[in-house]
Amino acid sequence: MSETGLNDRLVEFVYDENRLLDECRFNQWYDLFTDDGIYWIPTQPGQTDRENQASISLEDKMLLKLRIERFEHPHAYSLQPQVRSLHVVQRPEIGTGQAPGGLPVVSCNLVYMEYQSGRQLVLGARVSYSLREVDGQLRIAEKKIELLNMDSFLPAIQLFI
């Protein structure tokens, strides 16, 4: 595949991933992760150590699945009425370096909006994707969300950014 073809696939992957979240298709979104995939929201700008420093969120595939099961549970009262989200994605950028899986790191600026029962939350973030090809399909090895205000008070974030 040409570099242009690969870059187009990477960009479309980011758009499609965010669309799944907005459409509450969480099980399909979950399937985008590698078996060892990580969803990470650090607490400090430039943070690189997710294992030995505090994180707002650090979830492996098992924890992601537990959250998704909670979303679907009829007694998840904090999610009633339904929480809705909107991800406004700036065109993803293809990095020059490579992630451990051999593909370039893909990054984008994101405005995340979450609405529930008259309360709207708006967060800005820089999102980086480390992707791998698994059986011919792109998969997320790590999704790192660096919130603009990561080092300040944050209200509860109900859904996935």
N, C-alpha and C positions, 0 to 999 in steps of 0.2 A: 504494500500500500504506500502511496506517495505521502510525503510529509504533509501536504495540503489536505489529503484525504483523512489522515490520522487527526490532524488538528480540527477538522470539521466534526469528526466523530466525538472528540473530547469536548468540544463546545456544546454540541447537541446533548451529550450526556448530562452536563450540568443543568441545562434548561429542563430536560426531561425529569431529572431527579427532583428539582424544585417543584415542578408541576405535580408530581406524585404526592408531595407533601401538601400542597394547596388543595388537592382533590381528596385528601384524607385516605389515600390508598397506601396505608402504612405497611401492610404486608408485602406489597410489591416493592415499596421503598426498602424495606428490610432485606429483601432478596438481592438488592444491589450491592450489599456488603460482602466482602470475602469472609471466609470462616473465622479469620482472626481480625476482622475489621474493627476499627475504633472510631467512635464519635466523641470529639473532645472540644470542650470550651475552656481555655485557660483563664487564669485570674490576673495575669500580669502581661503587659505588652512585651513582645519578644520572648516569651516563655518557650523553652524548648524541652524541658524535662517534665514529662507528664506523670512519671512514676513517683518522683520524690518531692514534688511541689503540689500545693493545693490546686484544685481545679473546680470550676463552676459545675462542670459535668465531665465525666470520664466513663464512658460506657462501652463495654464490649458487646458482642452480638447477643449474649444471654440477657444482659440488662436491657438492651433495646427491645428484645422480644417481650420481656416482662412489662415494659412500659406500654407496648402496643396492646398486650392482653388487657391491661388496665383501661386503656382507651375504650375497649370494646365491652367492658364489664358494665352491667346495668346499675350497679351500686357505686360507680365512680362519680359521686355527687359533685365533686369540684369541677367536673366536666359538663355539668348540666346548668343551663342549656348548653347546647353544643358550642364548642370553641372552634372558631374559623381562623385560618391564617392566609396570608398573602406574602409571597416572596418576590420582591422586585430585584431582578438580577441584572447587573451591568454586564456587558459582553465579557465572557470569560477570557482570561489571558493565559497563553501557553508559556510556561517557564522554559528557561534554557537548560536548567539542570534536570536530572532524572530522579524520580522516586525509586525506592528499592526494587520495585517491580519492573523497572526499565522504561517506563513511560514518563514523559515530562509532568511536573507538578502543574496543575491547573488551578488558577485563582480568580476570584471575582469579588467585587464589592456587592453588598447585599443590603437592602432595606427589608427588614422583617416586620410584618404587622400581624398582630393577634387580636381578635375581637371576641368578647363574650359578655353578654348581658349588660351592654352600655359601657363597658370598660375596653379601651383600646390601648394596646401596648405597641410602641414603635421602637425598634432597635436597629442601629447601623452596625455592619460587621464587614470584616474581610475574611473570606472563606477560602481555604486551600484544600485541594483534593489530591491525595496520593492514590493513584489508580493502578490496577493490575488487570491484565487480560486473563480471564479464566474460561476455558472452553470456548474461546472466540468472542467472549462478551466482556465488556468493561465492567469492572467491579471496584468498589471503594475499599481500599486498605485503611485509609484514615481520612476522616473529614474533620478539619480543624477550623473552628469558628472563633475568630478574634473579635469580640465585641468592642465597639468604639469605647464604651464606658465599662469595660470589664473590671476595672478596679474601683468601682463605686457601688452604691446600693443598687440592687436589682430586684424588681418585683418577681413574683413567681412566673416562670415561663412554662405554660402548660403543654405546648406541643414541641415538635422538633424544629430547630432553626435550619 
